[in-house]
Every structure is written in C-alpha cells, then in structure tokens.
Amino acid sequence: MLSVSLTASAAQKTTVYDFTFTGYCDGIELVVTNNFDLFGPGFPQVFIGGFHELINQCGFRYNGTDVGFVHFLSAKVPPHAGVGGPVLDASDNIFDATTNFPFGGFTGAQAEYVLDTVGGTWALYGAFFGDETDFLLNAGTLTPGLPAKVNGGGPNLAKTTIGSVKLK
Amino acid sequence: MLLSRMISLMMAGISMAACLQAQQLKAQTPAAAKSELLITKTDYPLDSLTEFSAIMVGSLMGNNDELRIYRSGDLMRTEMLDGNHMVTNLKTYKTFVVLPTRCVQDARPSVNTFPFTAVRPGHKVERQFMGSEVVEGHNCQIEDITITSERGLPLKLRFWEAFDLNGFPIKLEVHRMTGSPVTIRYKDVKIGRPDPALFQHPSNCKLSQQPGVKGAVKLSAPKPPEKSQR
C-alpha cells in the first residue's frame, strides 16, 4: 500500500501513499511529512499534502488538490471496521476539479476523504449547504498504486467516487 | 342626481368584487384544492412517505447515476456505484456500510437519503404551494420548501409531488451554496413495504468501540457554538 518512502534530509520525514479507489477510476496520492524543512524540529509526521488523480483513467483535465492531517479515529467512524487507529484525513476539491468539463469551476461542495491505510478502506464525506448538514457520500476499499493510464476513456465514461459526472 | 351617481358607483364596485371572486374560484382547479389537503399533512412533505422503493436519478453530488433506494419505516437502503450499499436509520442517522468483506458504521446519513434527511432536529420548515404541473405522466403539485437551521444558510428545495404516488417527489431541485440548482429525479417508484431483508446488515458489522477504550479517541465535551453572523 505504501508505494514510496524516502527521506529528503536528516530530519525531514516523508512518506508517500498511492492508492486507487477500488471499482472507481480515480485515485489519490497523499504525502505525509513532519514538515521539518518548514517548521524545524518537534513536530510529528502528520502533515498531509497531495492530489486526487482524475486524469489517467477518469479522463478529466485536472487533478484535485488535497490537504489534511494524520490522526486517530474512533472505531465507530468509517473507514475503520470496529478497530480504531490512525487515518489519513484530507480535504479534497474533486467537485470543483470535475465540474463544468473541461474547465473546472466552483461548486460550493466540499469533499473530505478518510483513508485507513492499514485496513485498506476509505470513506468520503461531503457538505453542500454551509451548515451542519453533512453526509457520508461513499466508502470502499483501496487498491495499491495510482490508476494506470488508459487510452480512449473520458469523463463521459468515468465512474468516480462522487459518481458519474453530468457533461454539459 | 348625486345620490343616484353614488348608488351607481356602489353597484359597480359590488359587481366588480363579485366578478373577481368568481375568477379566483375558477382559477382554483380541483388539483389545487387537493394539493392544499396534501400540503397540510405534515410539517415536511416527505415525512409521511415511509414505505417505498425507487430508482434515484442523480443526487446531491450533481451526478447522473441511476441507483436504487428503499425505505421501510426509519430505515433507508441506498445503493452505491460499485455495487455495495448503505443502510441509514433516518432518526439516529447511524449508517451501516456493507462492503464485500466487511461492514462499517458511521454517525452520518448516506448522501442518497437526501432529501429524506434534509430536515435535522431543530430545523424549521416553510412550505409554499407554487402550482401544479404534469411531470412524466404524473399530475404533480409544485411546492417550494425552505429549511432553516439555527446556524448556517437556509436550504431551498422545490418538489414536484405526484398525486398518484401519495405525494412522492418524482422531481426536485436543490439549491446548493452556489451555481445552478441540482436536479434529482425518481423513477419506477413503488409505494409499499420493501422486502425487510434489504435492511439487514451482516453480523460482522460490529458495535462501535466506546470512547476511552484503547485505540479509540476520547473527545472532550464540545462547547456550545456561537451563532454565526452571515
């Protein structure tokens, strides 16, 4: 599940996680660091930056952007299956990246992906109205590695973790 | 002379008022009269729709997928694109996510339970009858719904409620934060109790670990939120 692990400097710790959402055309790359190069010593390896892969198989023009933290999560919340433990939790702009193809746009919808890299599961949450009304949008299992590049696909055929996209 | 003119004007006024009243009565079609009955059934029009199955076309996410939904009492089953499904309790919002090899739980409702989960505790619902229209062969009343929470922005919905389906909204528009409204449609709507087996979840959907147990996160009591100024 862990595709690449490297150390950029003596104290900078970086781990790269690449996954495809099983059964869907999209994937995610999350880079987890302790941000030593930026913040100096004293911080755990919990800072997440990365991207939502939407080009290779889904056929969109843009990838999404991710930012978040590693943290512990109760067993009652997906993607855990009654165990509990650390998760990669990232806010993601997949809605904006896939809207109004090929341009992208501002939808006002916000997505958050939570990955359990040990159990190999994920869950997706979303909010649309600017209030406390949030939803569980989807959940499933992870396949190691980013989606492979395919020819002939396109957004009109794409089955993403937020569904099939309506093209104008 | 003056008296006779005054009497004429009064008679003309009475005649115009009577004419207007007649026109208003004529405009109130049987469908409109019926819809008023429908509108006063409950606070939120979907609360009375507790037993049904349907194919949901599109969702809050703005997609165009066709996925099956089922409701029986407080339980609602929603299917996902990868063939898995979720079962949400509409009162507690507890959701079971049934995957091929495991089952997980969440405290939030499945997105495809919307608009049946649009009204949360403390929300206020305002309803306005907007007319009637035939949609895909169903005679519908159109209703605008505004849901207001204590905090946040009001949610605006428009329902096309089919008379022959107990007011089931075979079409609805949802106004999200920005952009044009998202349209959701329902087809193959069947009013009646679905198979109870559809709402069961596997035995491997374990009960949640309690806060304080090793591996679980203990959360401190949240402070009451301040009312936002927007």
Chai-1 contact restraints between the chains, C-beta under 6 A:
chainA,res_idxA,chainB,res_idxB,connection_type,confidence,min_distance_angstrom,max_distance_angstrom,comment,restraint_id
A,G23,B,D82,contact,1.0,0.0,6.0,A-B,restraint_1
A,F72,B,V217,contact,1.0,0.0,6.0,A-B,restraint_2
A,S74,B,A216,contact,1.0,0.0,6.0,A-B,restraint_3
A,S74,B,V217,contact,1.0,0.0,6.0,A-B,restraint_4
A,A75,B,S208,contact,1.0,0.0,6.0,A-B,restraint_5
A,A75,B,Q209,contact,1.0,0.0,6.0,A-B,restraint_6
A,K76,B,Q105,contact,1.0,0.0,6.0,A-B,restraint_7
A,K76,B,S208,contact,1.0,0.0,6.0,A-B,restraint_8
A,V77,B,D106,contact,1.0,0.0,6.0,A-B,restraint_9
A,P78,B,V97,contact,1.0,0.0,6.0,A-B,restraint_10
A,P78,B,V104,contact,1.0,0.0,6.0,A-B,restraint_11
A,P78,B,D106,contact,1.0,0.0,6.0,A-B,restraint_12
A,A81,B,R102,contact,1.0,0.0,6.0,A-B,restraint_13
A,A81,B,V104,contact,1.0,0.0,6.0,A-B,restraint_14
A,G82,B,K206,contact,1.0,0.0,6.0,A-B,restraint_15
A,G84,B,Q209,contact,1.0,0.0,6.0,A-B,restraint_16
A,G84,B,G215,contact,1.0,0.0,6.0,A-B,restraint_17
A,G84,B,A216,contact,1.0,0.0,6.0,A-B,restraint_18
A,G85,B,G215,contact,1.0,0.0,6.0,A-B,restraint_19
A,G108,B,R176,contact,1.0,0.0,6.0,A-B,restraint_20
A,G108,B,M177,contact,1.0,0.0,6.0,A-B,restraint_21
A,G108,B,T178,contact,1.0,0.0,6.0,A-B,restraint_22
A,F128,B,L60,contact,1.0,0.0,6.0,A-B,restraint_23
A,F128,B,R176,contact,1.0,0.0,6.0,A-B,restraint_24
A,F129,B,L155,contact,1.0,0.0,6.0,A-B,restraint_25
A,G130,B,G152,contact,1.0,0.0,6.0,A-B,restraint_26
A,G130,B,L153,contact,1.0,0.0,6.0,A-B,restraint_27
A,G130,B,M177,contact,1.0,0.0,6.0,A-B,restraint_28
A,D131,B,S149,contact,1.0,0.0,6.0,A-B,restraint_29
A,D131,B,G152,contact,1.0,0.0,6.0,A-B,restraint_30
A,D134,B,R108,contact,1.0,0.0,6.0,A-B,restraint_31
A,F135,B,R108,contact,1.0,0.0,6.0,A-B,restraint_32
A,F135,B,P109,contact,1.0,0.0,6.0,A-B,restraint_33
A,F135,B,V111,contact,1.0,0.0,6.0,A-B,restraint_34
A,L136,B,T95,contact,1.0,0.0,6.0,A-B,restraint_35
A,L136,B,D106,contact,1.0,0.0,6.0,A-B,restraint_36
A,L136,B,R108,contact,1.0,0.0,6.0,A-B,restraint_37
A,L136,B,S110,contact,1.0,0.0,6.0,A-B,restraint_38
A,L137,B,V111,contact,1.0,0.0,6.0,A-B,restraint_39
A,A139,B,V97,contact,1.0,0.0,6.0,A-B,restraint_40
A,G140,B,D82,contact,1.0,0.0,6.0,A-B,restraint_41
A,K159,B,L81,contact,1.0,0.0,6.0,A-B,restraint_42
A,I162,B,M61,contact,1.0,0.0,6.0,A-B,restraint_43
A,G163,B,M61,contact,1.0,0.0,6.0,A-B,restraint_44
A,G163,B,N63,contact,1.0,0.0,6.0,A-B,restraint_45
A,G163,B,D65,contact,1.0,0.0,6.0,A-B,restraint_46
A,S164,B,N63,contact,1.0,0.0,6.0,A-B,restraint_47
A,S164,B,N64,contact,1.0,0.0,6.0,A-B,restraint_48
A,S164,B,D65,contact,1.0,0.0,6.0,A-B,restraint_49
A,K166,B,N64,contact,1.0,0.0,6.0,A-B,restraint_50
